[in-house]
Amino acid sequence: MENQNSVTYAEAGVDIVEGARAVDAIKDTVHSTYRPEVVGDIGGFGGLFSIAAAKDMADPLLVSGTDGVGTKLKVAQRLGVHDTVGIDLVAMCVNDILATGAEPLFFLDYVAVGKLDAEAMAKIVGGIGEGCRQSGCALIGGEMAEHPGVMDPDDYDLSGFCVGLVDRPRMLDPESVREGDVLIGLASSGLHSNGYSLARKVCVEGRSEEELREGREDLGGQSILEALLTPTRIYVKPVRTVMEEVPGGIRALAHITGGGITENLNRALPASVNAEVDLGTWPIPPVVRFACDQANLSEEEALKTFNMGLGMILIVNPDEAEAVEAALADAGEQTFRVGRIVAGGGEVQYANEGGLFA
């Protein structure tokens, strides 16, 4: 007997047909990221990737990382631009595993939406594909999930997962850091993907739509929303190029994310030394300065909140510092000598205090 009260999956808010359209819409993006090691195609229950190349390594190590984009997504939704946050998603993962010297091999994404829209999904995944191309890793799988009744129809959230490979003898290792090593900072593109709960509170809340969208001189002509949405820089290819061209030049590195320089650079140190950072030796991007000004942050708070213009800090053998800088310049990176390694206890200390905003 037919159940008079039956309810279909679509009536519950999950559109299987739109889901199939979304998968078709992202196929070209996914294929554009494939490497020769990818086995099969999207649509299976698991992504396949050959690691046959690892057999030629002395001691191959798989390195994994996972992250999200956080509340920066709210800026994307406010501006109606969804094709860049995927770059942020990949960047946060691959820049993290780069701290070991690993080559990112493959990436998987998880996209949760209130209501699935194939065109919007294609833009989101298009950004993820661009991030994968920038970092040289393959997008071999993912998940699109509708959450009706849990998320608003236009809301979405992103998570990412990457796996890389490094040969242990060539791994970047904080234990190799020595007193006298040089700190070389790589320029960030802005806030990257950290501190957005604060940035949104002080830069977005209470402003009219017109004020948020008009160009500003203090932001280089960008609007507040545009400046806040600038994608995170991906440092994989230039740093790995330096590792090949100047073997042993980079001892360790820190990806400057949530917690700023203060709470990330120490993660690249052994317990026997400190990192001494010279404040005022690099420029602060306009959007970072703007967010700090709007929040009225002290120097100390700023240094443990935002990246302050340095997306990554390399700890470099002083004998190879000029060669490392030259290789980075050839790769298109803007670098700054920002300090040195001194005797200590595994902490970050600052010289020229008061000079950060000078």
C-alpha positions, 0 to 999 in steps of 0.5 A, a space after each residue: 500500500 502506498 504511503 500517503 505521507 511519503 517525502 522525496 529526497 528533493 522535497 527534503 531539500 537535497 537536489 540530486 539532479 543539480 548535484 550531477 550537474 555540478 559534477 559535470 561543471 567541475 570536470 574540466 577544472 579537475 582534469 586541468 590539475 592532473 599529474 601523470 601519477 593520477 590513476 582513473 577519474 573522478 566519480 569513484 569512491 576514492 582517488 588513486 595516485 601512484 607513488 612509484 617515484 618514492 622507490 628511488 628515495 632513501 627514506 620517503 615520508 608522506 606529509 599531510 595537511 588540512 585546513 579551511 578558509 574560515 570567516 573570510 568566506 563571509 567576505 566572498 559571500 558579501 562581495 558575491 565573488 566565489 572564484 578566489 577562496 578556493 586558492 586560499 583553501 589550497 594555499 593554507 594546506 600546501 604552504 603548511 606541508 611545505 614547511 617540511 620541504 615536501 612536494 604536494 602531490 594531491 588534494 581533496 576538498 569538502 564543500 558544504 552548501 545550504 543549497 547546491 547551485 552548479 554554476 556557483 559550485 563551478 566557480 568555487 571549485 575553479 578557485 581550488 583548481 587554480 590553487 592546485 595548478 599554482 602548487 603543482 598538486 592534483 585535485 583527485 577527489 572531493 565531496 559536495 554536500 547539501 545541508 538544508 535546514 542546517 545552513 542558509 541557502 546561500 551559505 557554504 563552507 570549505 575544507 581541504 586536505 593535501 598529501 605531499 612527499 619528501 625524502 627524509 635526508 632532504 627534509 627541512 628540519 628545525 633541529 638543523 637551525 644554528 646560531 647565526 642563521 639568517 631570516 629571510 621573509 617572503 612578502 604576503 599579498 595581504 591578510 591571507 586567510 587569518 584574523 578575519 573574525 577581527 578584520 570583519 568586525 573592525 573593517 566591515 561591520 557598521 559600514 554601508 554597502 557603498 562605503 565597503 565597495 568604493 575604492 580607497 586611496 589607503 588601500 591602493 585603489 581597492 575597496 575594503 571588500 576587494 582588499 580583504 578578499 585578496 587570495 593567499 599567496 602560494 609559495 610552493 614552486 619558488 621555495 622548492 626551486 630554491 631547494 633544488 638550486 641551492 641545496 642545504 641553503 634553507 634550514 627550516 621555514 615557518 608559514 605565518 598563519 593564525 598567531 602571526 610571526 610570534 606564534 609561528 616562527 617559533 615552530 621552526 626553531 630548536 630549543 637552543 636558539 631564538 629568532 630575533 626579528 628586526 621590526 621595520 625591515 619590511 613593508 606592511 601591505 595596505 590592507 594589513 595596516 588598515 585592519 590594524 589601525 581600525 582595531 587600534 592594535 598594539 605592536 605586540 598584538 598585531 605581531 601575534 594576530 596578522 602576518 604583518 606582510 610576511 607570508 613565510 619566513 625562511 631560516 637560511 644558512 648565512 653562507 648561502 643567503 645571497 644565493 637563496 635571495 637570488 634564486 627567489 628573485 628569479 622565481 618572482 619573489 619579493 624578499 626581505 632580510 628580517 633578522 637572525 638566529 641567536 642563542 636562546 630558548 626556542 622563542 621569537 624576540 624583536 629588535 627595534 621595538 616600536 618600529 613595526 608601524 614606522 
